[in-house]
């Protein structure tokens, strides 16, 4: 197997691409910023986005440094104790 050196510009470009938000991530982040802190279900209720769009985007937003798990509290929708997220 042949190993090649990746140029710094290619690495920078790849790193920047990984940090960019897709449309679903942008939508979730916009609603979360408007709500302050919110659970996945709370974001769903106020945004109209399906739960799979919201919960499926949180890991990516956390990895990209856009969202943190702020606290565990009772969800205003389900009444269950869950993670409330906060945009950073």
Secondary structure, DSSP 8 states (H G I E B T S, - for coil): -------HHHHHHHHHHHHS--HHHHHHHHHHHHHSEE-HHHHHHHH---HHHHHHHHHHHHHTTSEEEEEEEE-TTT--EEEEEEE-
